[in-house]
Amino acid sequence: MATSSTAKAPNSPRTLLIILLIVYIFNFLDRQIVNILAEPIRMDLGLSDTQIGLMTGLAFALFYTVLGIPIARYADRPTTSRPKVIALALAIWSTMTALCGLAQNFVQLLLARIGVGIGEAGCTPAAHSLIADSVPKERRSRALAFYALGIPIGTLLGMMIGGFLNDILGWRRAFIVVGLPGILLAGFVLMVLRDPRKSGLVTQTSDTAKSLGGMETLRAIFGSRALVLLLVAGSTASFLAYGKTTWATIFFQRTHGLTPGEVGFYFGVVNGLAGAAGTWLGGWMADRFGSVNRRHVLSAPAIGMAVAVPLQLYAYSAGYWVLGLAVLAIPTVLNSFYYGPTYSSVQGLVPLRTRAMASAVMLFCQNLIGLGLGPLLFGMLSDTLKPEFGDGSVQVVLYVASLMGILPAFFFWRCSLRLNAELDHKD
């Protein structure tokens, strides 16, 4: 695609990544704040654990995943401005986060959370596509891992800020205070961020400038055996991650008697810093060792998740919450290795014209199964176990989730065996 004389110069990769990281921090801040506020909301509105799981998980994830597919198809069109898609999405989810604070009953809160999911559906597929177009493939894992730092940082801020605001202002004002700044950020993104394919940075032939049909796109994605295995691995990892995060915050309140503000600070710091370290290390190791042997792009996630299992069991059984949190930092690092390697592999296993769609399919599986079903099914299990274990039912649920960590480890290992034959052969 030729550069026109009036085209604006594209953002540098560093500027692009920093802006997208900030957007993703807001994405997870608004997504995860509900976890630290779940217990005050439950007591105020008289909700069951199943309703908490539905509110924190499935209500958001169902619309997030379903709408992510058509939005990603739109983002893959050569004429689409991906920064505009991201800015509009940010404005919508920020507004709906603020509206959560106005909810007077479970149904209203559920509808507001659905609105957050609708907005956030437009962010990550377009962002992944932008990054893949702007960064050399040998640095792609690190670039996507840098973007993924928004997950632990946003989660940390959501817990710390949400817990602090809840303790001094209440959970309703916490939603409003957190949601409104994102609307201003959306305007900044719209003014500053530019699409490289509209600036001439991405060269497109007459063939690559055409959008693939829907069935052709799906065949390109699901024709990769490695990608199918990666979808299973990423979905099970996400199922456990979202389920454990939601119920670990409640576990420290019910079992150890901490306030939402205390859990938000202590658990938020441990989970956020350890998650950030693991996310960055996972991307670095994927690029470092994957350059020697492509299968090692996924070696760290496979090994890390297997080693994390006994450490998590010990952390949730510790009699003192300080010891439990300290030990929990290690498996959090190990379980966070997977993001950069997973999404860099997604981008390297499909043709250029299907990158946003491939990310959307991965997000569909991860979020519908992970975010949608993880908190909900673990909440249902907690309600089932309550007659026997009382408030200790959440601790039993976390034991089950920890033991299940061997499943994503196995599927990441199986996928790694296919990477030498498939990865980066379509760039």
C-alpha positions as CSV (number, residue, x, y, z in Angstrom):
1,M,0.0,0.0,0.0
2,A,1.6,3.2,-1.1
3,T,2.1,6.1,1.3
4,S,0.2,9.2,0.3
5,S,1.7,12.6,0.7
6,T,-0.9,13.6,3.2
7,A,-0.5,10.5,5.4
8,K,0.6,11.1,8.9
9,A,3.7,9.4,10.1
10,P,3.0,6.2,12.1
11,N,3.6,6.0,15.8
12,S,6.9,4.5,16.8
13,P,6.6,0.9,18.1
14,R,7.5,2.2,21.6
15,T,4.9,4.9,21.6
16,L,2.3,2.5,20.3
17,L,3.0,-0.1,23.0
18,I,3.0,2.5,25.8
19,I,-0.4,3.9,24.7
20,L,-1.9,0.4,24.3
21,L,-0.5,-0.7,27.6
22,I,-2.3,2.3,29.3
23,V,-5.5,1.4,27.6
24,Y,-5.2,-2.3,28.6
25,I,-4.5,-1.2,32.2
26,F,-7.8,0.6,32.2
27,N,-9.4,-2.4,30.5
28,F,-8.5,-4.7,33.4
29,L,-8.9,-2.1,36.1
30,D,-12.6,-1.7,35.1
31,R,-13.0,-5.5,34.5
32,Q,-11.4,-6.6,37.8
33,I,-12.6,-4.0,40.3
34,V,-15.8,-6.0,40.7
35,N,-13.9,-8.8,42.3
36,I,-12.7,-6.8,45.3
37,L,-16.2,-5.2,45.6
38,A,-18.0,-8.6,45.2
39,E,-18.3,-9.3,49.0
40,P,-19.7,-5.8,49.9
41,I,-22.1,-6.0,46.9
42,R,-23.2,-9.5,48.1
43,M,-23.9,-8.3,51.6
44,D,-25.6,-5.0,50.4
45,L,-27.9,-6.7,47.8
46,G,-28.3,-10.1,49.5
47,L,-26.7,-12.1,46.7
48,S,-25.7,-15.8,46.6
49,D,-22.3,-17.0,45.6
50,T,-23.8,-18.3,42.3
51,Q,-25.1,-14.7,41.6
52,I,-21.6,-13.3,42.4
53,G,-20.1,-15.8,39.9
54,L,-22.6,-14.8,37.3
55,M,-22.1,-11.1,37.8
56,T,-18.3,-11.2,37.9
57,G,-18.0,-13.8,35.1
58,L,-20.6,-15.0,32.6
59,A,-22.6,-11.7,32.3
60,F,-19.5,-9.9,31.2
61,A,-17.9,-12.7,29.2
62,L,-20.9,-13.8,27.1
63,F,-21.2,-10.4,25.4
64,Y,-17.5,-9.8,25.4
65,T,-16.8,-13.0,23.5
66,V,-19.7,-13.0,21.1
67,L,-19.2,-9.4,20.0
68,G,-15.4,-9.8,19.8
69,I,-15.8,-11.9,16.6
70,P,-17.6,-9.4,14.4
71,I,-15.6,-6.5,15.8
72,A,-12.3,-8.4,14.9
73,R,-13.6,-9.1,11.4
74,Y,-14.2,-5.3,11.1
75,A,-10.7,-4.5,12.4
76,D,-9.1,-6.9,9.9
77,R,-10.6,-4.8,7.0
78,P,-7.8,-2.8,5.3
79,T,-9.9,0.3,5.4
80,T,-10.6,0.2,9.2
81,S,-8.9,2.5,11.6
82,R,-8.0,0.3,14.5
83,P,-7.2,3.2,16.9
84,K,-10.8,4.5,16.4
85,V,-12.2,1.0,17.2
86,I,-10.1,1.0,20.4
87,A,-11.0,4.5,21.4
88,L,-14.8,3.9,21.0
89,A,-14.5,0.7,22.9
90,L,-12.7,2.4,25.8
91,A,-15.4,5.2,26.0
92,I,-18.2,2.6,26.1
93,W,-16.7,0.3,28.8
94,S,-15.7,3.3,31.0
95,T,-19.2,4.7,30.9
96,M,-20.7,1.4,31.8
97,T,-18.3,0.9,34.7
98,A,-19.4,4.2,36.1
99,L,-23.1,3.2,35.7
100,C,-22.4,0.0,37.8
101,G,-22.3,2.4,40.7
102,L,-25.9,3.5,40.1
103,A,-27.4,0.0,40.1
104,Q,-30.1,-0.5,42.8
105,N,-30.5,-4.3,42.3
106,F,-29.0,-7.4,40.9
107,V,-30.6,-7.1,37.4
108,Q,-29.4,-3.5,37.0
109,L,-25.9,-4.4,38.0
110,L,-25.9,-7.4,35.7
111,L,-27.0,-5.2,32.8
112,A,-24.2,-2.6,33.5
113,R,-21.6,-5.4,33.6
114,I,-22.9,-6.6,30.3
115,G,-22.3,-3.1,29.0
116,V,-18.7,-3.2,30.2
117,G,-18.3,-6.5,28.3
118,I,-19.7,-5.0,25.1
119,G,-17.2,-2.1,25.3
120,E,-14.2,-4.2,26.1
121,A,-14.9,-6.6,23.2
122,G,-13.4,-4.0,20.8
123,C,-10.0,-3.6,22.4
124,T,-7.6,-6.5,22.4
125,P,-8.1,-8.0,18.9
126,A,-7.5,-4.7,17.3
127,A,-4.5,-4.0,19.7
128,H,-2.9,-7.4,18.9
129,S,-3.3,-6.8,15.2
130,L,-1.7,-3.3,15.6
131,I,1.3,-4.7,17.5
132,A,1.8,-7.6,15.1
133,D,1.9,-5.1,12.2
134,S,4.4,-2.8,14.0
135,V,6.9,-5.1,15.7
136,P,9.4,-7.6,14.0
137,K,8.3,-11.2,14.6
138,E,11.5,-12.0,16.5
139,R,10.4,-9.4,19.2
140,R,6.7,-10.2,19.0
141,S,6.5,-12.3,22.3
142,R,8.1,-9.5,24.3
143,A,5.9,-6.8,22.7
144,L,2.7,-8.8,23.4
145,A,4.0,-9.6,26.9
146,F,4.6,-5.8,27.4
147,Y,1.0,-5.1,26.3
148,A,-0.1,-7.9,28.6
149,L,1.4,-6.2,31.6
150,G,-1.9,-4.4,31.6
151,I,-3.5,-7.5,33.1
152,P,-1.5,-7.6,36.4
153,I,-1.1,-3.8,36.6
154,G,-4.8,-3.2,35.9
155,T,-5.8,-6.0,38.3
156,L,-3.5,-4.6,41.0
157,L,-4.9,-1.1,40.6
158,G,-8.5,-2.4,40.5
159,M,-8.0,-4.2,43.8
160,M,-6.1,-1.5,45.5
161,I,-8.2,1.5,44.3
162,G,-11.4,-0.4,44.6
163,G,-10.7,-1.7,48.1
164,F,-9.6,1.7,49.3
165,L,-12.5,3.6,47.8
166,N,-14.9,1.0,49.1
167,D,-13.6,1.5,52.6
168,I,-14.0,5.2,52.5
169,L,-16.8,5.9,50.0
170,G,-18.6,2.6,49.5
171,W,-18.8,0.3,46.5
172,R,-21.1,2.5,44.4
173,R,-18.8,5.5,44.4
174,A,-15.9,3.3,43.8
175,F,-17.3,2.3,40.4
176,I,-18.0,5.9,39.4
177,V,-14.6,7.2,40.4
178,V,-12.8,4.4,38.5
179,G,-15.0,4.6,35.4
180,L,-15.0,8.3,34.5
181,P,-11.2,8.8,33.7
182,G,-11.4,6.3,30.9
183,I,-13.7,8.5,28.9
184,L,-10.9,11.2,28.8
185,L,-8.3,8.6,27.9
186,A,-10.5,7.6,24.9
187,G,-10.3,11.1,23.5
188,F,-6.5,11.1,23.9
189,V,-6.2,7.7,22.0
190,L,-8.4,9.1,19.2
191,M,-6.2,12.1,18.8
192,V,-2.7,10.5,19.2
193,L,-2.8,6.9,18.0
194,R,-2.4,6.2,14.3
195,D,-2.9,3.0,12.2
196,P,0.4,1.9,10.5
197,R,-1.4,0.5,7.5
198,K,-3.0,3.9,6.9
199,S,0.4,5.6,7.2
200,G,2.1,3.3,4.6
201,L,4.1,1.3,7.2
202,V,2.4,-2.0,6.4
203,T,2.9,-2.9,2.7
204,Q,-0.1,-4.6,1.2
205,T,-0.4,-6.1,-2.3
206,S,-3.6,-6.2,-4.1
207,D,-4.1,-9.7,-2.8
208,T,-3.4,-9.0,0.9
209,A,-5.5,-5.8,0.8
210,K,-8.6,-8.0,0.3
211,S,-10.5,-9.2,3.3
212,L,-10.9,-13.0,3.6
213,G,-14.4,-14.4,3.7
214,G,-15.8,-15.7,7.0
215,M,-15.4,-19.4,6.2
216,E,-12.0,-18.9,4.6
217,T,-10.8,-17.1,7.7
218,L,-12.0,-19.9,10.0
219,R,-10.4,-22.5,7.8
220,A,-7.1,-20.6,8.0
221,I,-7.4,-20.5,11.8
222,F,-8.6,-24.0,12.6
223,G,-6.5,-25.6,9.9
224,S,-3.6,-25.3,12.3
225,R,-3.4,-28.2,14.7
226,A,-1.0,-26.2,16.9
227,L,-3.5,-23.4,17.2
228,V,-6.3,-25.8,18.2
229,L,-4.1,-27.2,21.0
230,L,-3.2,-23.6,22.0
231,L,-6.9,-22.7,22.2
232,V,-7.5,-25.6,24.6
233,A,-4.4,-24.7,26.7
234,G,-5.2,-21.0,26.8
235,S,-8.9,-21.6,27.7
236,T,-8.1,-24.0,30.6
237,A,-5.4,-21.6,31.9
238,S,-7.9,-18.7,31.7
239,F,-10.7,-20.7,33.4
240,L,-8.4,-21.3,36.4
241,A,-6.9,-17.8,36.5
242,Y,-10.2,-16.0,36.5
243,G,-11.8,-18.4,38.9
244,K,-9.0,-18.3,41.4
245,T,-8.6,-14.5,41.3
246,T,-12.3,-14.0,42.1
247,W,-12.6,-16.5,44.9
248,A,-9.1,-15.9,46.4
249,T,-10.2,-12.3,47.2
250,I,-13.3,-13.6,48.9
251,F,-11.3,-16.4,50.6
252,F,-9.0,-13.9,52.3
253,Q,-12.1,-12.0,53.6
254,R,-14.1,-14.9,54.8
255,T,-11.4,-17.2,56.0
256,H,-8.8,-14.7,57.4
257,G,-11.2,-11.9,58.2
258,L,-9.5,-9.1,56.1
259,T,-11.5,-6.1,54.9
260,P,-11.9,-5.4,51.2
261,G,-9.4,-2.6,51.5
262,E,-6.8,-4.9,53.2
263,V,-7.3,-7.6,50.6
264,G,-7.2,-5.1,47.8
265,F,-3.9,-3.8,49.0
266,Y,-2.0,-6.9,50.1
267,F,-3.4,-9.4,47.6
268,G,-3.4,-6.8,44.9
269,V,0.2,-6.0,45.4
270,V,1.3,-9.6,45.5
271,N,-0.8,-10.7,42.6
272,G,0.0,-7.6,40.5
273,L,3.8,-7.5,41.0
274,A,4.2,-11.3,40.7
275,G,1.9,-11.4,37.7
276,A,3.8,-8.5,36.0
277,A,7.1,-10.3,36.6
278,G,5.8,-13.6,35.3
279,T,4.2,-12.0,32.2
280,W,7.4,-10.2,31.2
281,L,9.7,-13.2,32.0
282,G,7.4,-15.4,29.9
283,G,7.7,-13.1,26.9
284,W,11.5,-12.8,27.3
285,M,12.0,-16.5,27.6
286,A,9.8,-17.2,24.6
287,D,11.9,-14.9,22.4
288,R,15.2,-16.0,23.9
289,F,14.8,-19.8,23.8
290,G,12.3,-19.9,21.0
291,S,14.9,-18.4,18.7
292,V,17.0,-21.6,19.3
293,N,14.1,-24.0,19.0
294,R,10.6,-22.9,18.2
295,R,9.0,-25.4,20.5
296,H,10.6,-23.6,23.5
297,V,8.3,-20.6,22.9
298,L,5.8,-22.6,25.0
299,S,8.2,-24.5,27.3
300,A,8.1,-22.0,30.1
301,P,4.2,-22.0,30.4
302,A,4.1,-25.8,30.4
303,I,6.7,-26.2,33.0
304,G,5.6,-23.3,35.1
305,M,2.0,-24.3,35.4
306,A,3.0,-27.9,36.5
307,V,5.4,-26.6,39.2
308,A,2.8,-24.2,40.5
309,V,0.3,-26.8,41.6
310,P,1.8,-27.9,44.9
311,L,2.8,-24.4,45.8
312,Q,-0.8,-23.2,45.4
313,L,-2.1,-26.0,47.6
314,Y,0.3,-25.0,50.4
315,A,-0.5,-21.3,50.0
316,Y,-4.3,-21.8,50.4
317,S,-3.8,-24.2,53.4
318,A,-1.5,-21.9,55.3
319,G,-2.8,-20.9,58.7
320,Y,-1.6,-17.3,58.5
321,W,-2.7,-15.1,55.7
322,V,0.7,-13.4,55.5
323,L,2.5,-16.7,54.8
324,G,-0.2,-17.7,52.4
325,L,0.2,-14.6,50.4
326,A,4.0,-14.8,50.4
327,V,4.0,-18.3,49.1
328,L,1.2,-17.5,46.5
329,A,3.6,-15.0,44.8
330,I,5.7,-17.9,43.4
331,P,2.9,-19.8,41.6
332,T,1.5,-16.5,40.4
333,V,4.8,-15.8,38.6
334,L,4.8,-19.3,37.1
335,N,1.2,-19.2,36.0
336,S,1.7,-15.8,34.3
337,F,4.4,-17.1,31.8
338,Y,1.8,-18.0,29.2
339,Y,0.3,-14.7,27.9
340,G,3.1,-13.4,25.6
341,P,4.1,-16.8,24.2
342,T,0.4,-17.7,23.6
343,Y,-0.6,-14.6,21.7
344,S,2.6,-14.3,19.8
345,S,2.1,-17.9,18.7
346,V,-1.5,-17.1,17.7
347,Q,-0.2,-14.2,15.5
348,G,2.5,-16.5,14.0
349,L,0.3,-19.4,13.2
350,V,-2.2,-17.5,10.9
351,P,-1.9,-15.4,7.7
352,L,-1.6,-11.6,8.0
353,R,-5.2,-11.0,7.0
354,T,-6.6,-13.0,9.9
355,R,-4.6,-11.8,12.8
356,A,-7.3,-9.8,14.6
357,M,-9.8,-12.5,14.0
358,A,-7.4,-15.2,15.4
359,S,-6.9,-13.1,18.5
360,A,-10.7,-12.8,18.8
361,V,-11.2,-16.5,18.5
362,M,-8.6,-17.1,21.3
363,L,-10.3,-14.4,23.4
364,F,-13.7,-15.9,22.7
365,C,-12.5,-19.3,24.0
366,Q,-10.5,-17.9,26.9
367,N,-13.2,-15.5,28.1
368,L,-16.3,-17.5,27.5
369,I,-14.8,-20.6,29.2
370,G,-12.4,-18.8,31.5
371,L,-14.0,-15.5,32.6
372,G,-17.5,-16.7,31.9
373,L,-17.5,-20.1,33.5
374,G,-14.5,-19.9,36.0
375,P,-16.0,-17.6,38.6
376,L,-19.6,-19.0,38.0
377,L,-18.8,-22.7,38.3
378,F,-16.5,-22.2,41.3
379,G,-19.3,-20.1,42.9
380,M,-21.8,-22.9,42.3
381,L,-19.4,-25.4,43.7
382,S,-18.9,-23.2,46.8
383,D,-22.7,-23.0,47.3
384,T,-22.9,-26.8,47.0
385,L,-20.2,-27.3,49.6
386,K,-21.5,-24.7,52.1
387,P,-23.8,-27.1,54.0
388,E,-20.7,-29.2,54.9
389,F,-17.9,-26.7,55.0
390,G,-19.6,-23.4,55.8
391,D,-17.4,-20.4,54.9
392,G,-14.6,-22.9,54.4
393,S,-16.2,-24.0,51.1
394,V,-14.2,-21.3,49.2
395,Q,-11.0,-22.8,50.5
396,V,-12.0,-26.2,49.2
397,V,-12.9,-24.7,45.8
398,L,-9.4,-23.2,45.6
399,Y,-7.8,-26.6,46.3
400,V,-9.8,-28.0,43.4
401,A,-8.7,-25.2,41.1
402,S,-5.0,-25.6,42.1
403,L,-5.0,-29.3,41.3
404,M,-6.6,-28.6,37.9
405,G,-3.5,-26.6,36.9
406,I,-1.9,-29.7,35.5
407,L,-4.4,-29.6,32.5
408,P,-3.2,-26.4,30.8
409,A,0.4,-27.5,31.5
410,F,-0.2,-30.7,29.5
411,F,-1.9,-28.9,26.5
412,F,0.9,-26.2,26.3
413,W,3.4,-29.1,26.2
414,R,1.5,-30.9,23.4
415,C,1.2,-27.7,21.4
416,S,4.9,-27.0,21.7
417,L,5.6,-30.2,19.8
418,R,3.9,-28.7,16.7
419,L,5.6,-25.3,16.7
420,N,8.7,-26.2,14.6
421,A,6.4,-27.3,11.8
422,E,3.9,-24.5,11.9
423,L,5.1,-21.3,13.7
424,D,5.9,-18.2,11.6
425,H,5.6,-20.1,8.3
426,K,2.8,-17.8,7.1
427,D,4.4,-14.4,7.7
